[in-house]
Amino acid sequence: MSRRAELERLVYFNANQHRVDGPLRAALHRYGAPSMVLGEKVIRFAVPKCPSVQTLYALDESDAPGRLAAVAIYTREVEETLSLIFLALHEDYADGGAHGGRMLAQQVLELLRANAARTHGVRWLRLAYHPRDLRIAVRRPQP
């Protein structure tokens, strides 16, 4: 399966979309549907109501060939907030999946939080998918 086909299946035809139906619909209403932008060597995403988004891909290379395990689409909406606007996990890495114990969603969030902490002025990681529009402090309090 090509990376493009993997991405399409993961983002647009994910069997677990029903688990996040409400937050997904709210994100689609607020930001618009993400679309793939095919470059010569890369695939990125564009989101209609967010002019500047970035994409984080998680690959599982424990078997050959490696496979796409997750995609996170995020943006810096305001000066002090990095917002995760779309997150897609392969069903095998979601809760109850064959590799659910790897807690991939938490790993992706931690990576985004750590990157946000290194970005000047960013204080919060916002989870647009969360039912309560959750914000996480990116810098942990010092003991």
N, C-alpha and C positions, 0 to 999 in steps of 0.2 A: 504494500500500500504506500502511495506517495505521501510526503509530508502534507501536501495540500489536502489530499483526501482525509488524512488523519485529522487535520485542523477542522475541516468541514464537519466531520462526524462528531468531533469533540465539542465544538462550539455551537453548531446549528442543529445537530440531531442527537444530542446527548440523552440517553435513556433515563437519566436522573433529573431532567429539567422539572419534572412534576414536584420534586422535593423543595424547590425554591420558586415555585410558580408566582406567588404574590410579589416577593422582592424582585424577581426577574422582570415581571411586567412593569413594576414601578421604575426600575432602572431603564428599561426600554422606552418608557414614556418620557422620562427625564432627559435621557441622553441620545436616544435613537438607537437603531440596531447597528451593531458593529459590522463592518464589511471588510473583506480581505483585500489587500492591495498587493498585487503580485509584482515583485521586482525581479531583476535578472537573477539574483542569487538569494534573495530574502523574501519572506512573506511578512507583512506587517498588517496591522488593523487600523482602520479609520472609524471614527464615531461621529455622526453628523453634528451633534450639539456640543462636541468637545474638540476644538481645533487641534489640540496637541495631546495625543495619547502615546503611551509607551506600552510595550508588550513584554512580558516575562514568560518564557517557555520552560517547562520542567520536563526533562527527558530521563527515562529510565533506561540506562545502558547496561543493566545487569545481565541481560540476554542479548544475543545478536540476532537480528538487528535491533538497535534501541528503539523504543517507542515513546511517543508523546504521552506524557502522563497528566499534564496540566497546562493551562494557559491563563494568565492574569493580565487584564487590561486596566491600566491605571493612568492617572493624570494628577497634575498639581493644579487643582481648581482655584485655590486661594493661596496666598503667600505662605501661610503656616500649616497647610493641610495637603497631604498626599492622599488621594481618594482611589481606592480600589473599586472600579465601577462594574467590572465583569470578571468572574472567576469560573472556569470550567475544569472539572476533574474527570479524568477517565473513570468509568464506573468501577474498575478494579481497584482504584486508589481511594474511593469514597468509603464512608462508613458502611461496613457490611460487605465490602468487596474483598477479593482475594488478597489484596495488599493494603487493605484499610488500616491495618496496624502500623503502617509506616507513617501515618498521620501527615500525609502530604499537604493538605490544606494548611495545617499549622506551620509546616516548614516554609511554605510559600509566604504566609503572613509574616513569619519571623524574618525572612530575607527582605521583604519589602519594608518592614519596620526598621531593620538595621540600615538599609540603604537610605531611608528617610532620615534617620538619625545623623547620617553623614552629610546631609544636604542642608546648606545654610538657611536658616529661618524656618525650617519645617519642624513643627512641634507635635503634629497629630497624624496618625494613619486612620483614615475614615473608611469604614466598610459599608459601602452603599447597599450591598446585598443583605446586610443584617436587618432583621425586622424592625429594630429600633434605631437604625442609622448610627451604629456604634462608632465611637472614636477611641483610639488607643494612643496613649502618650508614647512617643517614639524614644524618648530618653528616660531610662529608668532612674528613679531616685537614688542618690548616693547614700550609703549607710552612715 
